[in-house]
Amino acid sequence: MEPVLDIAGIPVSAGAALTALAVLMVAVLALALQLVRAARRAGVEAATQAVRAEEIEERMGEVARIQAETAGRVQTMGEVLAGRQAELARLVNERLDSVTHRLGQSMETNTQQTVERLQGLHERLAVIDSAQKNLAELSSHVTSLRDVLANKQARGAFGQGRMEAIVQDGMPKGSFAFQYTLPNGKRPDCVVFLPDKRPLVIDAKFPLEAVTALREAKSEEERKQAAQRVRQDVMRHVTDIAEKYLIPGETQDLALMFVPSESVYAELHDGFDDVVQKAYRVRVVIVSPALLMLAIQVMQQILKDARMREAADLIRTEVGRMMEDLARLRERVVKLQQHFGQANEDVRQILVSADKIDKRAGRIEALEFEEAEEAEQGEPRAIAPLEPKAGAVE
């Protein structure tokens, strides 16, 4: 075939040109199809992207809405948390103030209690100091008392002093005497004058050495010897009192032997009942300070009864005079009652007169009023005279 075209020195026949053209057309068609497909794909992708964009926008809007709601909730929660925090701070402050106040009160109370306890402690310490001083003084007194009791003469003076104190406190003056001289020339420690004028003798004895030896005895033999010594000493004192101070017709039939120690007296009664009974038989009664006080009270009552018997006539005379005074008082009361009755009657009559005067004044006032009414009406009216009733009090 003959070449139709010459392209770049290369001859091109019609068939080749047609073939090339067909190929070119096919290529163009293929390209067009590819372009269409690409356009379709691009449209689809664009539509997909648009849908996706709408979905994204919707999701973004939803996210924005959720974000806004979340922001609102966060803000609300922040406000709630701020309120709760403020309330918590207020409660904490109130609790702290209450705790601080209570702590202050507790500390103040504890301080006051501590001060009071310290004051009480100081007072007790002062009392303890005073008690210690008293104990020191008492120990010194006990030491001096022991020294006194160690000496027979001092021990006798101590017993006599206790006896004199008990008698002076219980008996009236003039009813007793110390170191009184009896008709036989003997002088007991004390006598009490009873109503029959015969004195009751009281003599102080203190067998302390024998009782102390009995208490300090360690063996049975020492105890027997000490008990024998107690019996001898007590019986010697009882015999001396019975022989020297019991005078028939001059003194009382019994005498009192005063032992100025309750413990010694208890020791005698508990362990030496035979000695006490022998003393009773010779009319000597052993008494302790308590029993002597009781005996003094009995003697005081006896003296009082005797004085009452002696003063019976005087009392009878005074009672008679008092009855006469009572009769005169009754007469005067009766007279005073009569005067009161008369005065009451006079007052009653005065009140009756006052009532009548008041009634008459009322009548006069009523008559004046009626006369005024009659003067207005022109009708004169007679006035009846006022006369008192028979028996009325003027």
C-alpha angles and dihedrals in degrees: 000000000000119000113252099187137027114212116186090335093311116118115227121200125213094252092050089046090050091046091048089046091049090048089047091050090048089049091048091048091047090048090047091050090048090049091049091047089046090048090048091047089046090050091047090047089045091050089045090047090047090050089045090047090051090047089047090048090048090047090046089050090048089046089048090048091047089045090051091047090046090049089050092047091046089049091047090047089047090052091045090047090047090051091045090047091050091047090047090049090049092048091046090050091047091048090047091049091047092046090046091049093047091045090051092048091046091049091046091048092046090047091050092046090047090050091048091047090048089050090048088047090051090048091049090047088051089049089047090050089049091046090048090052089048089049090050090049090044091050089051089048091048089050091049090045090052089050090049093048091048090064117070095213093046090046090052091049089050092053092046091049092053091048092049091049092052093047094046092049094049108034129064120244115274094027095089141034135197122223089007116181114235124210089262091056096252119134117210122194094254142356129195118209111226125196094270088060093242111125123233109225121225118184126180119226127172115191092184100141094058093045091048091051089051092052093047095047111122103183131049091245092054089048092053092049091048092048090051089050091051091052092049095047095046094045090048090054092045092049092049091052094046094048099040106035107029106085115170111240092004104065135026117282093251137038134207123237106203117211107191095210128073091203093053090047091050090048091053094048095044100045106020108044090144090061091050091050092049089051090052090052092055089046098251116131118202110218135183124213091270093049091046089054089051091048090049090053091051092049090047090054090048091053090047092052090049091052089049091053091048091050094046093102092048090048090050091051092048091049090052091051090047090053090051090051089049091052091050089048090053092051091050091048090052090051091048089051090053090051090050090050092051091047090051090051091050091050090049092052091048090053090049090053091047091052091051092049089051091050092049091050088052091050092049090050091049092049093051089051092050091048090053091052091049091049089055091048094041094236114125117212129201118244116222115220118248110242125181118243120250112271094016119140112244 
